[in-house]
Amino acid sequence: MSDGDEILIVFSYAAAHGGTCYLRYDDTNPEKEEEKFFVGIRDMVDWLGYTPAKITHSSDNFQQLYEWAVVLIRKGMAYVCHQKSEEMKGFNPVPSPWRDRPIEESLLLFEDMKHGKIAEGTATLRMKITLEEGKLDPVAYRIKFIPHPRTNDWCIYPTYDYTHCLCDSIENITHSLCTKEFQSRRSSYYWLCNALDIYCPVQWEYGRLNVNYTVVSKRKIAKLITERIVKDWDDPRLFTLTALRRRGFPPEAINNFCAQIGVTGAQGSVDPAMLEASVRDVLNITAPRTLVVLEPLKITLKNFPHSAAVSMEVPNFPGNPEKGSHKITLDRVIYIERTDFKEIPEKGFRRLSPTQSVGLRHAGLVISVLDILRDSSGFIQELVCTSKSVEEAEKPKAFIQFVSNPIPIEVRLYESLFCHRNPEDPAEVPGGFLSDCNPDSLTSLQSMADAHLLGAKIYDKFQFERIGFFSVDPDTTPMKLVFNRTVTLKEDAGKV
């Protein structure tokens, strides 16, 4: 969710002030696998409904960035260092013994770095600045003998700390908006622009919006993937934008939610239930109703009142019939939700039992149990029922959904991926976030749906009557539809 509120904030802030917003890829790492993230980011910006004024890449400016690095060396503000990465880590590390090396020597070594004459990992270019947090001399350039996906003529690559503010300056950015963790880099942002005597934009920080019962760190999500706890970055149990889209969250719901939460300087966290409430608000008026049974129980209507199957027109939105309709089938054999029948019902049970009738949604029939058929182990395989029209029968206590002549579908039900509110907090989860994973976070069911769903396309959204809101998953094939449960019909008071 963190990437969602960042996209919304920067684009909506620009629009609110009559400005424009660029989408820039900070592609300072030449690793090719990052390209899929760039494509994914553009897809998510489009999906959320925003259009960048321009799409740029940090790599477009590699030559200018290199020339400015040379200027810093000439000014005595940067130097080539041979400390290893582990020696530079942490706060207040041992100062580099090469910090005061002669300017001409650093210039020659930096040129050697550029031409691939120095081994990877044995030299960096560092800036002479102490950050607010006590970190000394951040790295500006490192050596990587990996071809860049957009330009192949470099073997030294600038870091984000060095690149970001300079690209902001090149692009005449007025305000660079970022989350609070970048506040400690504000000093290097302003220092660099001023050291080079170039235009300096304003950096503003805001509090990241975190979601409970999940992790948003790319490193930790990658660990979940490598450990095969989730399948990929778009696994619907995650809260990345690609995962939310796959689960069926409408972009309007995410935009509405972020706008309602607002922007503050403080770090904030919300329960998933708050976001799900925004999702229900949108889907309730946009997702057409349909009949599905998740765990089917076969019923044969012994006195079926028609000579053959009948087709019935039912509204897509019962409260708004002008929004269209679709046809369903009623035949002698139907399937109901297995949980809608109990042989020995508890007090207050309102659905089908041997002593209690139930109505069929849209069918105009009330059914009663005549016989229970079991397999050799005693498991109920089928009910034989009689039927009466609603006009003839005593008014039932409930109407349930059913399907007849159905199509098979796969339905995936999702629960929270983690058991604790903050799986990254050692006080809550001493064993680390991987030990907090919910083994029942995904349930896959072989279900049945009304045949009119055959034309559903990927990401189409529906309300399965009495069950919840569902979206067609990209795993769908011509042979079988796959649905993800987006949210339940209403918040369950017994769960997070």
N, C-alpha and C positions, 0 to 999 in steps of 0.2 A: 504494500500500500504506500510505502514511503515514496517510490518513484511517481505514484499517481498524484499525491498532493504537491510534489515539486513541479510537475508539468502544469498542473492547474494554476498554481500560484504565479509562476513566471508569465504564462500566457495571459491569464486573466488580469494581472496587474498591468501589463503593457496595454491591453485593450481598454482598461478603465481609465488610463491616463492619456489615451490617444496616441500611444506609441506602437512600436512593432517589436516582435520577439524573434530572435534567430534560434535555429536549432544547430548547435555546433557539436560535432563529434570530437572529443578530446582524444584523438587517436595517436597518443604518444608512445603507446606500447605496440610494437610491430607484430605481436602474436596474432596469427591469422584467425584463430578461433573467436577473437573479439568481434569479427565482422558480423556474426549472427546477432550480437547484442545491438549493433548499430541499426541493422535492419529492423530488429524488434522494437527499438525505441521509436523509429519513424512510424512503424505500424501503430504503436500505442498513441502517439501524438495524433495521427489521423483518426484513430478509433474514438478518442476523447473529443474529437470535433474541432481541433485546432489546426491552423495553417501557418507554418513558419514564414516570416517575411523573406528569409533566405536560409539555405542549408549550407553550412561551411564545415571545414575540417581543420583542426590544428596543423595537420601535415601540409596544408596549403602554404604554411608560413615557415616551413623548416629552414629555408635559406636565410630569411630575415632573423629568425631566432638564433641561428648560428652566428650571424654577424654581430648581433647584440651581445652574445656571450663573449666574443672577442673584445668588444668594447669594455665589458666588465673586467676582463683580465687586464686590459691596458690601464684601466683606472685603479688597479690594485684591489678590486672588489670581488674577485673570483680567482681560484687557483686549482691546479690539478693535484689531486690527492690519491694516495695509494693505500689508505686504510681499508680494511675489509668491512663489509656491510655489518657484521656483528659488532665490530668495534665502534660503529657510529650509532648503534641503536640505543634507545632509552633516553633518559633526561640527564643532563650534565655529564656527557661522556668525556673521555680524555680528549683534549684538543689535538687536532692533527699536527704531527711534527712537520708537515709540509705547508702549513698555513702561511708561512712567511717566505716561501721559496721565491726566487727572483721572477719578475713579471715575464721576461724574455724566455725563461725556462718553461713557465706554464704555457706560454703561447706556442712554443715548439712542440711540447707534449700534447697540447690540445689538437694541434694540426696532425700529429701522429695518430691520435685517437680517431680523428675524422677519416684518415686514410687506411685504417685497419692495421696499423703497425703495432698496436698494443693489445695484449690478450684481454678477452672479456673477463670482467670481474677484478681486474688488477688496477684500474684507474677510474676516477670520476672527476667531474668538474663540480666544485662546491662554491657556494656563495658565502661571503664573509658577513653573516648576520646572525644574531641570536634572537630566536623567536620568543614570544611572551611566555611560552610554557617552559623555557629553558633549553629547548633543542638548539643545538649549535650547528651553524653552517650547513643548511639543507643542500642536498644534491641538486644540481641543475642539469647535468648530462651524465649518462652512463653508456657503456659499450654493449651492444647486442648484435651479434653476427646473424641476424635474422632478417630476411627481406621484408620490407613493409608492404602491406597489400596494395597501397596506392602509389608508393614511390620506392624504387629499388636502389637508389644511389646513396644510401646512408647506412652507416654502421654505428653511429652515435645517435642517441635519441634523448630529447629533452623530457624532464619530469613534469608532472602536473603542476607542482609548486612553481616551477619556472615558467611554464607555458601559459597557464590560464590567464593571468593578469595581462600578459603581453598581447595575447590574441584579443582580449577584451579591448585593449588600447587600439590595436590595428583596426578592429571592426567598429570603433567609435561607440562602444557600448556605454550607455549612461549609468545604468545600475546593474551590478552583478549580484543577483540574489542567490543565496546559498543557505544551507542548514547550519545549525550552531556549531557542529564539529569543525567547520572551516574557520571559526572565529580566531583560532590560534594562528591561522595562516594570514590573517589580515596584515600583520606587520610586514611579512615578506611581499605581499601584494603591493602595498604602497611603496615599500622600500625599492623594489625593482623598477617600478615606473619612474620614481624620482631619481634613482641612480642613473637611469638612461636618459633622463630629461625628456620624457615623452608624456603624452596625455594620460592622465590617470583617472579611470572611472571610480565610482563609489561602490564599495562592497557592503551589502546589507545582509545580516544573518537573521534567520527566523527558526523557531523551534520545530524540529521534525515531529510529524504525527506518527506515533507508533501504535500498533494494534496488539492487544493482549493475545496470549495463546499462540504466538507465532514467532518466527525470527525473520529479519529482513536483511541481515548481513549476507552479501554475495558469497563470502567465504563459507559461511555456515550452510547456506542453501546448497552450495556445491558439495559440501560434505554429506548432506542428506541425500543428494543424488548418487554420489559415489558409493554410499553405504546401502543404496537401493531401498531407502525408506520411502522416497518419492521417485517418480519416474523421470521428471525433467523440470525445467524452469516453469513450465505451464501446467504442472500438476495442480488440479483444482483445490487441493488442500493447502496450498501456499497462498500468500497474499501479494504475489507479484501481479502486475497488471495483466500479463499474459495468462496467468492462472485464473484471475477473476473473470477475464473474458471467456475463457474456456468453460468455467463453471456456469456462466450465463448471466453474470452481473451486467446490467445495461450501463453504458457510459454515462447516461443522464443521471443515474443513481449515484455514481461515484462523484460526478461534478457537483450534484446537489449536496451530497454529504460533506464534501470538503468545504463548500461555500458556507454551510451551516456551522461547521466547526470553527471557521475563521483562522486568522493568522496571528500568532503571538510570538514573543521572544522565548517563552518557556517551552521546554519539552513537554509534549502531551502524549497520553495514551488513552485509547478507547477500547471498549469491548467489541468484539465482532458483531454482537447483537445490534449495536447502534447503526452500523453500516447495513446490516441485513434489513433493518426497518426501512431505510431509504430504498433498498432494492424492492421490497414489497410494495411500497407506494407507487413505484413506476410499473412493475409487472402487473399489479392488480388492474390497471387500466389499459395494458398493452398486450398481455399474454392471453390468447384465446383459451377457453375451457375445452377440455376433452376428457373422455373416459378411458381410464387405465386401471388395471389391477396388478399390483406388485407381486403378490404371492397368490396365484390363481387357485380357486376351488371350483371344480366342475359341478354344474347343476343341470339336470334334465327336467324340463317342464312337461309332466305327464299329460296334462290337458292343455297344451299350447293352443291358444284361441284362434290361430290362423292356419291356413292350409299350407303355407310356405313362409319363408323368411320375409319380413317386412322392412321397408326402409322408412326412416323417420327423420324429419328435419329438426335440428336442435340449434339454438342460438350459440354463437361463439362467446357472447357476453350476456348471460341471462338478464342482467339488469339494464342492458343496452341492446335490445334486439336489432336496432337499425345498423349495428356494426357487423352484420353478416351472420351466416349460419353454415352448418355443414350437415351431411347425412350420416346417420348411424344405422346399424342393422340390429334387428331383434329376431332371434331364431329360437328353435326348440331347445338347443343346447346353449347355455350361457356360462360365463365364469364370473365369480364374485371374489372379493378379497377374502382370503382364508380367515383373517382376523374378524371378519364380519359375521362369522358363525361360531357359536359355542354350544357344545352339546350339554354342558352343565354351566349355565350362565351365572355370573355373580350378581348380587343385588345392584340394580341400576343399569344393567346391560340393556341396551335399547335396540339391538339389531336381531339377526336371525337366530333362532334356537328351535328345538323341537316343540316348544310350547308358545312360541312368539313369531308372528309374521313380520315381514318387512316389505317396504315398497321399493320398486326399481326406478331409479332416476330416469326421467324422460319417457319411460315405457308405458306408463298408465296402468301398471300391474302391481298387485300385491301377491307375494308368494309365501307358501307355508310348507314346512318339511313333512314329507310323507314317509321317506325311508332314507337310511344312512348306509352307504356301501363302503366296505373296508377291504384292504388288502390282507394278505395272510398274517401280517404282523399286527393288524388292528388299526393301522393308520387309515384315516378317512380319505377315500379317493373321490367320492362323488355323493351328491345329495340328489334324491328324487323329490321334486316339489310339485305342488299344485299351484295354480294361479287363478286370480280373480281380478276383474277390472277394479280400479280404485273406486268407482261408483258403487260396485256391489259389495266390496269388502269393508270390514271395519277399519277405521283409520289407523294406519300403522304408526308406531312410535318414531320411526326413522325411515328415510329413503337412502339407499346405498347405490354406488356406481356398479356397473357391470359391463362386460364386453361379450359380443357374440360374433362368430366367424372372425376371430381376432388375428392380428399379426404378432409374431414374437418380437420382443425388443429386449435389450439389455438396459438395466437401470442401475446407476451407480449412486449410492447414498454416502454422503460425506459427513463426518463429525470432526471436531477439533483435532488437529494433528498432535497437539501437546496436552498434557494433563494439568499443568500448572499455568497460572496467569502469566508469569514471567519465567519461561524455561531457561533463560540465560542468567538468572540470579542464583548464585551459589547457595544463598540462604534458603531458597525455595527448592532448588534442585542440586544437591551436593554432587551428584554424579555427572553433571553436565547435561546440556540440552538433548544429546542423543539418547540419554537414559530416560528422558521424559516423554518419549513418543508414545502415542496412543495406538495400541495394536489393532484397535477396532475403528480406526479413522476412515476406512473404506470398506463398504459392503457392496458386492455386486449381485444383482438379482436377475433371474431369467423371468421376464414378466410378459404380460399380454396387453395390447392396445387396440383401440378401434382402428379399423382398416383405413380410415380417411387420413391417418398420419403418414401413409406411404409416401406422400409428396413432400414431406418435411425436409428442409435443407439445413446444413450445418449452421449452428448458432440460432436457429429458429427457437422461439420460446413459447411454452405452453403452461397453463395451469392444469395439472392433473386433479380433477375434482376430488375434494376431500383429502388430498394427499399433500400437495405442495406445488412449487414452481420448478419447471425443468427446462433444460436447454439441450439441443441436439449436439452431441460431441463430435469432434473431427475424426474419431475412430469409426464413425458410421461407414458402412459399406452398402453396396446395392442389395446385399443379402440380409443385412440386419441393421436396424436403427439402434444407436446407443444414446442414452440420455443421462445427463448429470443433474442431480438435484441441486438447484441453485439455493433455494431457501425453503423452509417449511411455510405453511400457510400463515401461521402466527408464531410468535416467540413461545417456546416451550418453557414454562416457569421452572421446570425441573432441570434445565440444562443451561449452560453458559450461552 
